[in-house]
Amino acid sequence: MKRSYRGVILLCAVLFLNIIFTQKAIHQYYYEDYTATVIYAILNIILFPIALFIYHKEKNV
C-alpha cells in the first residue's frame, strides 16, 4: 500500500487547518465571542469528512 505525495500533503494540510481552527475557536471562546467560536467549530467539523475522503481515495489507489 504505497502512498502518493499528493495525498500525504493534502492530509497534512487538512490537519494543519484543523489545528488552526481549534486554536481560533478556543481563543474566541476565551474572549466570549461565541458566534466566531461556533463558526470555527463548524469549520473544524467540516474538515473531518474531507480528511476521510482523501484518506479513502488514497487507500484505494
PDB file of N, CA, C and O in Angstrom:
ATOM      1  N   MET A   1       0.856  -1.175   0.000  1.00  0.00           N
ATOM      2  CA  MET A   1       0.000   0.000   0.000  1.00  0.00           C
ATOM      3  C   MET A   1       0.901   1.236   0.000  1.00  0.00           C
ATOM      4  O   MET A   1       1.316   1.730   1.048  1.00  0.00           O
ATOM      5  N   LYS A   2       1.182   1.707  -1.186  1.00  0.00           N
ATOM      6  CA  LYS A   2       2.088   2.838  -1.340  1.00  0.00           C
ATOM      7  C   LYS A   2       1.293   4.138  -1.399  1.00  0.00           C
ATOM      8  O   LYS A   2       0.307   4.233  -2.131  1.00  0.00           O
ATOM      9  N   ARG A   3       1.712   5.121  -0.644  1.00  0.00           N
ATOM     10  CA  ARG A   3       1.043   6.421  -0.604  1.00  0.00           C
ATOM     11  C   ARG A   3       1.685   7.371  -1.605  1.00  0.00           C
ATOM     12  O   ARG A   3       2.887   7.316  -1.864  1.00  0.00           O
ATOM     13  N   SER A   4       0.852   8.239  -2.156  1.00  0.00           N
ATOM     14  CA  SER A   4       1.398   9.262  -3.042  1.00  0.00           C
ATOM     15  C   SER A   4       1.710  10.512  -2.220  1.00  0.00           C
ATOM     16  O   SER A   4       1.148  10.725  -1.146  1.00  0.00           O
ATOM     17  N   TYR A   5       2.604  11.316  -2.740  1.00  0.00           N
ATOM     18  CA  TYR A   5       2.960  12.551  -2.040  1.00  0.00           C
ATOM     19  C   TYR A   5       1.777  13.503  -1.982  1.00  0.00           C
ATOM     20  O   TYR A   5       1.610  14.230  -1.003  1.00  0.00           O
ATOM     21  N   ARG A   6       0.957  13.504  -3.026  1.00  0.00           N
ATOM     22  CA  ARG A   6      -0.190  14.394  -3.079  1.00  0.00           C
ATOM     23  C   ARG A   6      -1.154  14.123  -1.925  1.00  0.00           C
ATOM     24  O   ARG A   6      -1.614  15.059  -1.270  1.00  0.00           O
ATOM     25  N   GLY A   7      -1.459  12.859  -1.673  1.00  0.00           N
ATOM     26  CA  GLY A   7      -2.370  12.504  -0.595  1.00  0.00           C
ATOM     27  C   GLY A   7      -1.831  12.842   0.775  1.00  0.00           C
ATOM     28  O   GLY A   7      -2.565  13.316   1.642  1.00  0.00           O
ATOM     29  N   VAL A   8      -0.546  12.599   0.972  1.00  0.00           N
ATOM     30  CA  VAL A   8       0.077  12.903   2.259  1.00  0.00           C
ATOM     31  C   VAL A   8       0.091  14.409   2.499  1.00  0.00           C
ATOM     32  O   VAL A   8      -0.185  14.869   3.607  1.00  0.00           O
ATOM     33  N   ILE A   9       0.413  15.179   1.452  1.00  0.00           N
ATOM     34  CA  ILE A   9       0.442  16.634   1.591  1.00  0.00           C
ATOM     35  C   ILE A   9      -0.957  17.183   1.849  1.00  0.00           C
ATOM     36  O   ILE A   9      -1.122  18.096   2.659  1.00  0.00           O
ATOM     37  N   LEU A  10      -1.965  16.637   1.170  1.00  0.00           N
ATOM     38  CA  LEU A  10      -3.338  17.090   1.406  1.00  0.00           C
ATOM     39  C   LEU A  10      -3.802  16.767   2.826  1.00  0.00           C
ATOM     40  O   LEU A  10      -4.451  17.591   3.471  1.00  0.00           O
ATOM     41  N   LEU A  11      -3.470  15.576   3.309  1.00  0.00           N
ATOM     42  CA  LEU A  11      -3.842  15.226   4.683  1.00  0.00           C
ATOM     43  C   LEU A  11      -3.107  16.093   5.697  1.00  0.00           C
ATOM     44  O   LEU A  11      -3.675  16.449   6.729  1.00  0.00           O
ATOM     45  N   CYS A  12      -1.865  16.434   5.421  1.00  0.00           N
ATOM     46  CA  CYS A  12      -1.126  17.339   6.312  1.00  0.00           C
ATOM     47  C   CYS A  12      -1.754  18.729   6.309  1.00  0.00           C
ATOM     48  O   CYS A  12      -1.828  19.383   7.350  1.00  0.00           O
ATOM     49  N   ALA A  13      -2.206  19.180   5.142  1.00  0.00           N
ATOM     50  CA  ALA A  13      -2.862  20.486   5.059  1.00  0.00           C
ATOM     51  C   ALA A  13      -4.169  20.493   5.841  1.00  0.00           C
ATOM     52  O   ALA A  13      -4.483  21.470   6.521  1.00  0.00           O
ATOM     53  N   VAL A  14      -4.932  19.407   5.748  1.00  0.00           N
ATOM     54  CA  VAL A  14      -6.187  19.319   6.497  1.00  0.00           C
ATOM     55  C   VAL A  14      -5.903  19.300   7.997  1.00  0.00           C
ATOM     56  O   VAL A  14      -6.611  19.951   8.766  1.00  0.00           O
ATOM     57  N   LEU A  15      -4.893  18.575   8.414  1.00  0.00           N
ATOM     58  CA  LEU A  15      -4.523  18.546   9.827  1.00  0.00           C
ATOM     59  C   LEU A  15      -4.076  19.925  10.305  1.00  0.00           C
ATOM     60  O   LEU A  15      -4.424  20.349  11.407  1.00  0.00           O
ATOM     61  N   PHE A  16      -3.309  20.616   9.476  1.00  0.00           N
ATOM     62  CA  PHE A  16      -2.859  21.965   9.813  1.00  0.00           C
ATOM     63  C   PHE A  16      -4.051  22.903   9.983  1.00  0.00           C
ATOM     64  O   PHE A  16      -4.098  23.680  10.937  1.00  0.00           O
ATOM     65  N   LEU A  17      -5.009  22.836   9.069  1.00  0.00           N
ATOM     66  CA  LEU A  17      -6.221  23.664   9.191  1.00  0.00           C
ATOM     67  C   LEU A  17      -7.030  23.288  10.419  1.00  0.00           C
ATOM     68  O   LEU A  17      -7.603  24.155  11.079  1.00  0.00           O
ATOM     69  N   ASN A  18      -7.080  22.003  10.728  1.00  0.00           N
ATOM     70  CA  ASN A  18      -7.791  21.537  11.909  1.00  0.00           C
ATOM     71  C   ASN A  18      -7.182  22.129  13.174  1.00  0.00           C
ATOM     72  O   ASN A  18      -7.910  22.568  14.065  1.00  0.00           O
ATOM     73  N   ILE A  19      -5.868  22.145  13.259  1.00  0.00           N
ATOM     74  CA  ILE A  19      -5.183  22.724  14.423  1.00  0.00           C
ATOM     75  C   ILE A  19      -5.451  24.225  14.513  1.00  0.00           C
ATOM     76  O   ILE A  19      -5.709  24.747  15.597  1.00  0.00           O
ATOM     77  N   ILE A  20      -5.389  24.916  13.378  1.00  0.00           N
ATOM     78  CA  ILE A  20      -5.630  26.364  13.369  1.00  0.00           C
ATOM     79  C   ILE A  20      -7.050  26.684  13.813  1.00  0.00           C
ATOM     80  O   ILE A  20      -7.254  27.563  14.650  1.00  0.00           O
ATOM     81  N   PHE A  21      -8.042  25.972  13.255  1.00  0.00           N
ATOM     82  CA  PHE A  21      -9.431  26.253  13.612  1.00  0.00           C
ATOM     83  C   PHE A  21      -9.703  25.937  15.077  1.00  0.00           C
ATOM     84  O   PHE A  21     -10.481  26.639  15.724  1.00  0.00           O
ATOM     85  N   THR A  22      -9.075  24.892  15.608  1.00  0.00           N
ATOM     86  CA  THR A  22      -9.248  24.573  17.023  1.00  0.00           C
ATOM     87  C   THR A  22      -8.668  25.674  17.906  1.00  0.00           C
ATOM     88  O   THR A  22      -9.293  26.081  18.885  1.00  0.00           O
ATOM     89  N   GLN A  23      -7.475  26.154  17.560  1.00  0.00           N
ATOM     90  CA  GLN A  23      -6.865  27.222  18.345  1.00  0.00           C
ATOM     91  C   GLN A  23      -7.690  28.503  18.274  1.00  0.00           C
ATOM     92  O   GLN A  23      -7.858  29.190  19.282  1.00  0.00           O
ATOM     93  N   LYS A  24      -8.202  28.826  17.098  1.00  0.00           N
ATOM     94  CA  LYS A  24      -9.008  30.036  16.953  1.00  0.00           C
ATOM     95  C   LYS A  24     -10.329  29.909  17.723  1.00  0.00           C
ATOM     96  O   LYS A  24     -10.793  30.882  18.317  1.00  0.00           O
ATOM     97  N   ALA A  25     -10.935  28.715  17.714  1.00  0.00           N
ATOM     98  CA  ALA A  25     -12.181  28.515  18.454  1.00  0.00           C
ATOM     99  C   ALA A  25     -11.950  28.695  19.955  1.00  0.00           C
ATOM    100  O   ALA A  25     -12.753  29.332  20.637  1.00  0.00           O
ATOM    101  N   ILE A  26     -10.867  28.140  20.461  1.00  0.00           N
ATOM    102  CA  ILE A  26     -10.558  28.285  21.886  1.00  0.00           C
ATOM    103  C   ILE A  26     -10.267  29.743  22.224  1.00  0.00           C
ATOM    104  O   ILE A  26     -10.698  30.246  23.262  1.00  0.00           O
ATOM    105  N   HIS A  27      -9.543  30.408  21.353  1.00  0.00           N
ATOM    106  CA  HIS A  27      -9.209  31.820  21.578  1.00  0.00           C
ATOM    107  C   HIS A  27     -10.482  32.679  21.595  1.00  0.00           C
ATOM    108  O   HIS A  27     -10.638  33.544  22.457  1.00  0.00           O
ATOM    109  N   GLN A  28     -11.373  32.440  20.657  1.00  0.00           N
ATOM    110  CA  GLN A  28     -12.607  33.229  20.598  1.00  0.00           C
ATOM    111  C   GLN A  28     -13.526  32.901  21.779  1.00  0.00           C
ATOM    112  O   GLN A  28     -14.223  33.783  22.282  1.00  0.00           O
ATOM    113  N   TYR A  29     -13.532  31.656  22.219  1.00  0.00           N
ATOM    114  CA  TYR A  29     -14.329  31.288  23.387  1.00  0.00           C
ATOM    115  C   TYR A  29     -13.806  32.002  24.629  1.00  0.00           C
ATOM    116  O   TYR A  29     -14.586  32.457  25.466  1.00  0.00           O
ATOM    117  N   TYR A  30     -12.483  32.098  24.745  1.00  0.00           N
ATOM    118  CA  TYR A  30     -11.876  32.780  25.892  1.00  0.00           C
ATOM    119  C   TYR A  30     -12.297  34.247  25.933  1.00  0.00           C
ATOM    120  O   TYR A  30     -12.533  34.795  27.010  1.00  0.00           O
ATOM    121  N   TYR A  31     -12.393  34.883  24.765  1.00  0.00           N
ATOM    122  CA  TYR A  31     -12.799  36.287  24.704  1.00  0.00           C
ATOM    123  C   TYR A  31     -14.302  36.473  24.518  1.00  0.00           C
ATOM    124  O   TYR A  31     -14.767  37.563  24.184  1.00  0.00           O
ATOM    125  N   GLU A  32     -15.051  35.402  24.737  1.00  0.00           N
ATOM    126  CA  GLU A  32     -16.520  35.399  24.755  1.00  0.00           C
ATOM    127  C   GLU A  32     -17.142  35.880  23.447  1.00  0.00           C
ATOM    128  O   GLU A  32     -18.185  36.535  23.451  1.00  0.00           O
ATOM    129  N   ASP A  33     -16.506  35.556  22.343  1.00  0.00           N
ATOM    130  CA  ASP A  33     -17.087  35.817  21.027  1.00  0.00           C
ATOM    131  C   ASP A  33     -17.656  34.481  20.531  1.00  0.00           C
ATOM    132  O   ASP A  33     -17.016  33.761  19.765  1.00  0.00           O
ATOM    133  N   TYR A  34     -18.867  34.175  20.983  1.00  0.00           N
ATOM    134  CA  TYR A  34     -19.435  32.850  20.774  1.00  0.00           C
ATOM    135  C   TYR A  34     -19.841  32.600  19.331  1.00  0.00           C
ATOM    136  O   TYR A  34     -19.855  31.451  18.890  1.00  0.00           O
ATOM    137  N   THR A  35     -20.170  33.647  18.588  1.00  0.00           N
ATOM    138  CA  THR A  35     -20.518  33.461  17.179  1.00  0.00           C
ATOM    139  C   THR A  35     -19.305  32.952  16.408  1.00  0.00           C
ATOM    140  O   THR A  35     -19.416  32.003  15.632  1.00  0.00           O
ATOM    141  N   ALA A  36     -18.165  33.569  16.613  1.00  0.00           N
ATOM    142  CA  ALA A  36     -16.935  33.125  15.943  1.00  0.00           C
ATOM    143  C   ALA A  36     -16.539  31.729  16.427  1.00  0.00           C
ATOM    144  O   ALA A  36     -16.017  30.927  15.653  1.00  0.00           O
ATOM    145  N   THR A  37     -16.783  31.444  17.693  1.00  0.00           N
ATOM    146  CA  THR A  37     -16.464  30.122  18.227  1.00  0.00           C
ATOM    147  C   THR A  37     -17.252  29.045  17.498  1.00  0.00           C
ATOM    148  O   THR A  37     -16.702  28.008  17.128  1.00  0.00           O
ATOM    149  N   VAL A  38     -18.533  29.292  17.294  1.00  0.00           N
ATOM    150  CA  VAL A  38     -19.377  28.314  16.594  1.00  0.00           C
ATOM    151  C   VAL A  38     -18.944  28.173  15.134  1.00  0.00           C
ATOM    152  O   VAL A  38     -18.939  27.066  14.596  1.00  0.00           O
ATOM    153  N   ILE A  39     -18.585  29.268  14.498  1.00  0.00           N
ATOM    154  CA  ILE A  39     -18.140  29.214  13.101  1.00  0.00           C
ATOM    155  C   ILE A  39     -16.874  28.373  12.974  1.00  0.00           C
ATOM    156  O   ILE A  39     -16.780  27.524  12.087  1.00  0.00           O
ATOM    157  N   TYR A  40     -15.898  28.601  13.856  1.00  0.00           N
ATOM    158  CA  TYR A  40     -14.665  27.817  13.802  1.00  0.00           C
ATOM    159  C   TYR A  40     -14.914  26.350  14.142  1.00  0.00           C
ATOM    160  O   TYR A  40     -14.272  25.467  13.574  1.00  0.00           O
ATOM    161  N   ALA A  41     -15.826  26.087  15.048  1.00  0.00           N
ATOM    162  CA  ALA A  41     -16.151  24.700  15.389  1.00  0.00           C
ATOM    163  C   ALA A  41     -16.814  23.998  14.201  1.00  0.00           C
ATOM    164  O   ALA A  41     -16.516  22.834  13.931  1.00  0.00           O
ATOM    165  N   ILE A  42     -17.692  24.678  13.503  1.00  0.00           N
ATOM    166  CA  ILE A  42     -18.333  24.097  12.321  1.00  0.00           C
ATOM    167  C   ILE A  42     -17.311  23.843  11.218  1.00  0.00           C
ATOM    168  O   ILE A  42     -17.349  22.801  10.564  1.00  0.00           O
ATOM    169  N   LEU A  43     -16.399  24.788  11.011  1.00  0.00           N
ATOM    170  CA  LEU A  43     -15.338  24.571  10.025  1.00  0.00           C
ATOM    171  C   LEU A  43     -14.472  23.371  10.405  1.00  0.00           C
ATOM    172  O   LEU A  43     -14.031  22.618   9.537  1.00  0.00           O
ATOM    173  N   ASN A  44     -14.237  23.200  11.681  1.00  0.00           N
ATOM    174  CA  ASN A  44     -13.469  22.061  12.168  1.00  0.00           C
ATOM    175  C   ASN A  44     -14.204  20.750  11.891  1.00  0.00           C
ATOM    176  O   ASN A  44     -13.585  19.752  11.522  1.00  0.00           O
ATOM    177  N   ILE A  45     -15.514  20.758  12.068  1.00  0.00           N
ATOM    178  CA  ILE A  45     -16.321  19.558  11.814  1.00  0.00           C
ATOM    179  C   ILE A  45     -16.382  19.255  10.317  1.00  0.00           C
ATOM    180  O   ILE A  45     -16.400  18.086   9.930  1.00  0.00           O
ATOM    181  N   ILE A  46     -16.414  20.273   9.480  1.00  0.00           N
ATOM    182  CA  ILE A  46     -16.461  20.075   8.031  1.00  0.00           C
ATOM    183  C   ILE A  46     -15.165  19.444   7.527  1.00  0.00           C
ATOM    184  O   ILE A  46     -15.184  18.699   6.547  1.00  0.00           O
ATOM    185  N   LEU A  47     -14.058  19.728   8.175  1.00  0.00           N
ATOM    186  CA  LEU A  47     -12.780  19.175   7.731  1.00  0.00           C
ATOM    187  C   LEU A  47     -12.686  17.663   7.920  1.00  0.00           C
ATOM    188  O   LEU A  47     -11.939  17.004   7.197  1.00  0.00           O
ATOM    189  N   PHE A  48     -13.417  17.107   8.865  1.00  0.00           N
ATOM    190  CA  PHE A  48     -13.322  15.672   9.133  1.00  0.00           C
ATOM    191  C   PHE A  48     -13.755  14.817   7.943  1.00  0.00           C
ATOM    192  O   PHE A  48     -13.013  13.910   7.565  1.00  0.00           O
ATOM    193  N   PRO A  49     -14.924  15.060   7.330  1.00  0.00           N
ATOM    194  CA  PRO A  49     -15.279  14.244   6.160  1.00  0.00           C
ATOM    195  C   PRO A  49     -14.326  14.456   4.977  1.00  0.00           C
ATOM    196  O   PRO A  49     -14.102  13.539   4.188  1.00  0.00           O
ATOM    197  N   ILE A  50     -13.772  15.655   4.859  1.00  0.00           N
ATOM    198  CA  ILE A  50     -12.810  15.910   3.789  1.00  0.00           C
ATOM    199  C   ILE A  50     -11.568  15.037   3.989  1.00  0.00           C
ATOM    200  O   ILE A  50     -11.051  14.448   3.040  1.00  0.00           O
ATOM    201  N   ALA A  51     -11.103  14.965   5.229  1.00  0.00           N
ATOM    202  CA  ALA A  51      -9.940  14.120   5.534  1.00  0.00           C
ATOM    203  C   ALA A  51     -10.251  12.647   5.283  1.00  0.00           C
ATOM    204  O   ALA A  51      -9.409  11.919   4.758  1.00  0.00           O
ATOM    205  N   LEU A  52     -11.442  12.207   5.651  1.00  0.00           N
ATOM    206  CA  LEU A  52     -11.824  10.815   5.384  1.00  0.00           C
ATOM    207  C   LEU A  52     -11.880  10.531   3.897  1.00  0.00           C
ATOM    208  O   LEU A  52     -11.439   9.471   3.452  1.00  0.00           O
ATOM    209  N   PHE A  53     -12.417  11.459   3.125  1.00  0.00           N
ATOM    210  CA  PHE A  53     -12.492  11.296   1.674  1.00  0.00           C
ATOM    211  C   PHE A  53     -11.096  11.173   1.073  1.00  0.00           C
ATOM    212  O   PHE A  53     -10.851  10.293   0.247  1.00  0.00           O
ATOM    213  N   ILE A  54     -10.192  12.038   1.477  1.00  0.00           N
ATOM    214  CA  ILE A  54      -8.814  11.987   0.962  1.00  0.00           C
ATOM    215  C   ILE A  54      -8.156  10.673   1.362  1.00  0.00           C
ATOM    216  O   ILE A  54      -7.464  10.057   0.553  1.00  0.00           O
ATOM    217  N   TYR A  55      -8.364  10.241   2.599  1.00  0.00           N
ATOM    218  CA  TYR A  55      -7.754   9.004   3.083  1.00  0.00           C
ATOM    219  C   TYR A  55      -8.260   7.795   2.300  1.00  0.00           C
ATOM    220  O   TYR A  55      -7.467   6.960   1.864  1.00  0.00           O
ATOM    221  N   HIS A  56      -9.579   7.699   2.121  1.00  0.00           N
ATOM    222  CA  HIS A  56     -10.137   6.553   1.404  1.00  0.00           C
ATOM    223  C   HIS A  56      -9.744   6.573  -0.071  1.00  0.00           C
ATOM    224  O   HIS A  56      -9.532   5.517  -0.667  1.00  0.00           O
ATOM    225  N   LYS A  57      -9.647   7.735  -0.651  1.00  0.00           N
ATOM    226  CA  LYS A  57      -9.225   7.838  -2.049  1.00  0.00           C
ATOM    227  C   LYS A  57      -7.777   7.400  -2.199  1.00  0.00           C
ATOM    228  O   LYS A  57      -7.444   6.720  -3.170  1.00  0.00           O
ATOM    229  N   GLU A  58      -6.921   7.764  -1.280  1.00  0.00           N
ATOM    230  CA  GLU A  58      -5.519   7.349  -1.338  1.00  0.00           C
ATOM    231  C   GLU A  58      -5.340   5.876  -0.978  1.00  0.00           C
ATOM    232  O   GLU A  58      -4.436   5.210  -1.482  1.00  0.00           O
ATOM    233  N   LYS A  59      -6.207   5.380  -0.108  1.00  0.00           N
ATOM    234  CA  LYS A  59      -6.106   3.986   0.303  1.00  0.00           C
ATOM    235  C   LYS A  59      -6.437   3.043  -0.848  1.00  0.00           C
ATOM    236  O   LYS A  59      -5.848   1.968  -0.969  1.00  0.00           O
ATOM    237  N   ASN A  60      -7.382   3.452  -1.693  1.00  0.00           N
ATOM    238  CA  ASN A  60      -7.822   2.593  -2.793  1.00  0.00           C
ATOM    239  C   ASN A  60      -6.994   2.755  -4.057  1.00  0.00           C
ATOM    240  O   ASN A  60      -7.288   2.112  -5.064  1.00  0.00           O
ATOM    241  N   VAL A  61      -5.977   3.588  -4.032  1.00  0.00           N
ATOM    242  CA  VAL A  61      -5.153   3.778  -5.226  1.00  0.00           C
ATOM    243  C   VAL A  61      -4.188   2.645  -5.391  1.00  0.00           C
ATOM    244  O   VAL A  61      -3.409   2.632  -6.344  1.00  0.00           O
TER     245      VAL A  61
END
